[in-house]
Amino acid sequence: MARTLTHTDPAARVTLPALLAAATDSLHARGLEAVEIVAARASRGTVTARVTRRGSRSAFIAKWIAPDAPPRARGAFENEARFYSGWQTGVPAPEPIEVDTDVIVLADAGGRTLAAMLLDAGRRPDAERAADIRHELRVAFDAVAGWIATGLETSGTTDRAALERRLAALRVILASGGSDVGSPIAAVGAALERATRPGFAATVGPAITSEPRLAAIGRAHGALDGANVLLSRDRGGLLLDFGAWSDSGSVILDAVHAVATSLVATSSRPGLWALVRNTAEAALERQPMVAPIAGSIVSLAVTLEPIGRQNPGLNRGANPRLVMRERLALLRSAVPRNRGR
């Protein structure tokens, strides 16, 4: 019998072992045996595991959610289930094998994420010149560019205000990890974001006004950072985790998000940073639908990148002293000096 987890009491803390036990019991009841835990979040009641079917060696990825998971997590899971229910060949996402109310089983494409690749590249002295790094970057950004092109092709409207709101929300994510600030470091990032927000708006406003297609509304992933771009073994670049997917999102924001987080991750390596920037722009330019606005998309990402450098969760290679100096410089530039003293 599968264990039941209780999330109704806000003060209750579901332990990770209890969550994993409930997930493996539930998967076992479906004939799926967990062989590796890929990710688990007790606060959301979700577990992602590599599984096999009983009597078979073929591996799959199972995304499981507790029956009484928090409403926000449940909503994201159901949204992802809707995405995979409409999956078609050619969509750059893992193939769904089974979609149900509490589990989504996907083909295991293997490989590693763009974020993991960039973290590894940051440790390599030859990364800027390495052929394998260049190849993987091209695969990743070709997948992103193809996704954006399809979104633009099917878009029928634009909404500049929506793009501006979503750019502001993305900036908060880059600065602090999200709206739920849970640490002093995140709080500093959030303060920096608020202090520099007017300057950011003044910088990007003219670009958005001059390029109406940047505000295209249509199919969008909604959370396309480097951790959600997979460099698979056989199918090239794939997108992951469609919990925030929408048919009425800001299409180009997916590319801005992916490029910005990749620039943040490489900001301590100027040569690698430039390689990421140039590879992303070249991939976008190879898509005829995207090419006219490719430079503007990358410029938005470049404009977003400095605020993300302050987030050590994204910028793993940062020198703490340099980060502190940059924080102070940003605050000085954003807060008017008292000229009466």
Beta strands, then each sheet from edge to edge (+ up, - down):
strand 1: 32-41
strand 2: 46-53
strand 3: 59-65
strand 4: 96-99
strand 5: 103-107
strand 6: 112-113
strand 7: 157-158
strand 8: 216-220
strand 9: 229-231
strand 10: 237-239
strand 11: 246-250
sheet 1: 1+ 2- 3+ 5- 4+
sheet 2: 6+ 9- 10+
sheet 3: 7+ 8- 11+
end
